[in-house]
Amino acid sequence: MALSVVDLYVKVLPKTNCKECGYPTCLAFAGMVVSEKYPLKNCPHIALEILKPAQKELEQQYKEGKWLKKDMAKEALEWAKQRVVSMQLKDIASRIGAKVTTVDDMDQITLPCFNKILLITKDSVRDASGNELTRNEQTFVYIHMAQGGSSHPAGKMKSFKEFPNTVSKIVSMEKNVEIPLKKAFASHRTELKQACENSGGEDITAQYESCDLAFRFTAFPKIPVILLFRDEEDGFEADIKLLFDETIIEHLDIESIMFLSEHLCQMLLGNT
């Protein structure tokens, strides 16, 4: 019989809340054992004749995945990979503006991404140095590959809130992207310019007379992003916005556009 958190607490643990296991209560300890495989033996007050069968039961339910805390990042990556597994790399590359190269008899997509070159197979995404990207970064890339878009940029740039189904994400865009950038670069225009250049941005300030700085980034070959910055002046606080080509929703879903924006923000903050 599988052991739920309550079962483990009632039937196995001493219910003394002694804290010797490292947790404040026996119930909290039970939750970690059941959902995150925390060692049951870390409770020093379980008799051996109770510990052994309980551990055996736990091992079985771990194998079955019962009550285990889900690794959401891992599941998202596997889901994204499955979306591209049946596609031909040459077809994907042609659609998203990438190239297919062959290394050690294995085809891979070579894809520019901001100031990096990504090397992509159906199993992993690595940078030019061979370092594997994080799960979230890989998920982002695979979603772009699978999204199905093929349009070239139309040249019509829009703010995030102008796209459909972004209402629930506007606050996140402000909190996680715009506000951190404004705090970091208000009255530090030179530092922002340097950060943009270090992140692969192209200075297009001359095209935006009302802005103090404007930079164009190529997130992917068919996904341009423009950053507009107005510095604080005469009692007005600094303002910073990202603009996206109207075709971006063919290439990325809304969650991925948010990830792109947050990724660019972190790049700029890290390149000061």
N, C-alpha and C positions, 0 to 999 in steps of 0.2 A: 504494500500500500504506500503510495507516494506521501511524502511529508510536506505539507504546506507550512507556512510560517507559524500558524496557530498550532498545528499538530506538533511541530518541533518544540515550540514553547511549552505546550501542555504535557507532552508525553516524554520528552527527552531532557530538557534543560531544568536546572534546579530552581529557577524562579526566585533567586536570591538578590539579583541585581547588584552583585558584588563588584562589578566593573573590572575584574581581573582579566577579562577577555579583551579589554580595550574599548568596550562600548558601555554606555550608561545604564542600559537595561538588558535583561535577557531577551526581551522581545525585539529590541533593535539588533542584537547579535543574531537572532533567528532569521531576521530579514536579510542580513548580509550572507548568511550561510546558504539560504535557499535561493536567493536571486543573483548572488555574485560569487558563489563557490568559496566563501570564506571558510577556512578549515574548522570543522566542528571540534576537533581536538584542542582548539585554542580555549575552550572552556575547560578549566582544570577540575571541575566538580562532577563530571559525568563518569559513572562507573564503566569499566571496560566492557562488561557484558551488555551494556546498553549502547555504548559508543559503536561497537563493531557492526551490529545489524542496522543501526541508524545510518552509519556511513555508507554501508552497502546500498541501502535504499536511496540515499542521496546521489550516489554515483550513477545509479540507473536512471534517475529522473534528469540528471545533468545530461546524459547521453541523448535522452528524448527531447531535451530542450524545455522541459516543463518548468514553468515559473521563473526561468532565468531572465534576467534583465536583458533586453534587446540592445544590441549594438547598432544603433540607428545609422551611424555613418557607414558601417560595413554593409548593412542591408541596402542603403541608398546606392552605394557604389556597385553592388552586384546587380541591382535593378537597372542601373544605367548601362552597365556592360551588356546585359541581356538584350537591350534595345538595339545594339549595334552588331551583335554576334552574327546575324544572318546577312549583314550587308557586306558588299565588296569594298575593300579599302580604296581601290581606284575610284569607285563611284563616289565615296564619301569625300575623298580628297578633291575631286573635280568640283563637287558641289560647294565646298566651304573655302575653296581657294588655297588649298594646300598641295603638297607634292608627295608622291610615293617613292621611297628609296628602298633599296635592298641591302641589308647588312647580315652577313653570315647566312645567306640563303633565306632570310626572313624579311618579308615585306613590312614596312612601317611607314606611317604618315609623318612627314616633317611639317610642323605647323608653327608659324610665328605667333607669339603670344606676348604682347607688350614688348619688353626688351629681351625676351628669351626665345629660344627655339625649342619646341617640344618634340619628342620622339615618341610616337604612339603606336602600339599594337593593340590587338583586341584584349590583351591581358593586363597591360600596364601603360602608364604615362610617365615618361622620364624627361629630365632636362638634358641639355647637350653634354653635361658632365656625367650623365648616367645616374643621377640621383632621382629616386622615385618621388613623385609629387605626393602630397598628403591625400587622404581619402576624399576630402571635400573638393580639393582641386581637381582630382581625377574625375570625380562625379560630374563636376562642372564641364570638363572637356568632353566627356562621353555624351552628355546631354546635348551639347552643341553639335556633335557628330550625328546624333540620332534625330535631331529636331526636324530635319527635312527641308530646311530653308536653302535656297540657292540664289536668291536675289542679291544683286550688287547694291551697295548703298545708294539711296535715292538722292541724298544731299539735303533732305529736309530733316532738321534736327528738332527734337522735342524734349521737354522736361519729363521726368519720370511720371509725374502725376497726370500727364496728358495721355498716357497709355491706359487701355481698359484693364480693369481688375487690379488696380494698384492702390485702391483706397486703404486697405488694411495694412499696406506696407509703407505708406507715406511717413508715418511717425518713425518707423525703423530707419528709413532713409535719412531723415533729419538727425536722429539720435546717433546712429552708427557711422554716418558718413559726413554730413554737412557740418554738424556742430563740432566734432573733433578736428576737422580741417580748419574751421574758422578760429577755434581756440589756439591751434598750433601756429597759424600763419597770419593772423591779424597783426598789422604793422611789421610783418616780416616778409614782404613781397619778394625780396631777393632770395631768401631761403626757399620760398615756394617755387620760384623759377628754377632754382638749382635742383630741387627735388623732382620737378616735372621732367627736366632734361635727363636726370639720372635714371628716371623710370621709362625712358624711351619716348617722351612727349615731343611734339613738334610745336614750336612757338608760332601761333597764328594771331597774336594780339592785334596786329595791324588790321585784321578783318573785323574786329569788334571794338569800335571806337569808344563805346560806353564802358568798357571794362579796363581794369588795370593790367590784367593778365588773361590770356586765353591760350590753352594748349590742347592739341589734338593727339589722342592716343589711339593706337591700333590694337584693340584687345585681341581680335582675330582678324584675318585678312578682310573679311566682309563686315566687321563690327567696329566702326569708329566710335569713339567717345570724346566729347569735348568738355573741358573744364573751364568755367568762367569764374573769375575772381574780381571782386570790387573791394578794395581795402577800406578800412574804417577812416572816416573823415568828417569833420565838422559835426560831431555828435551822432553821426550815423555809424552803426556797427558794420563790421565786415560782412560780406555776403559771398557765398560760393555755391555754385550749382553744376550739376552734370547734365549734359545733353546727349541724347542718343538718336541715331538715325531711325526714321520711322519704320525701317525694315527689320529692326532688331527682334521684334516679336516673331519673325519667321525663323530666327536662328536660336533664340533662347526663350525659355519660359520666364515668368515674372520672378520666381525664386532665384533663378540663375542670374537675372539682371541685377538683383539685390546682391548676390554673391560677388559678381563682377565689380559692383560699386564699392563694396566693403574691401575687396581685394586691392583695388586701386588706392583706396584711402590708406590702407596699411602700407602699401608700397611707398606712398608719398611721405607718410610719417616716419618710415624707416630709412628714407633716403635724404634726410635733412643734414 
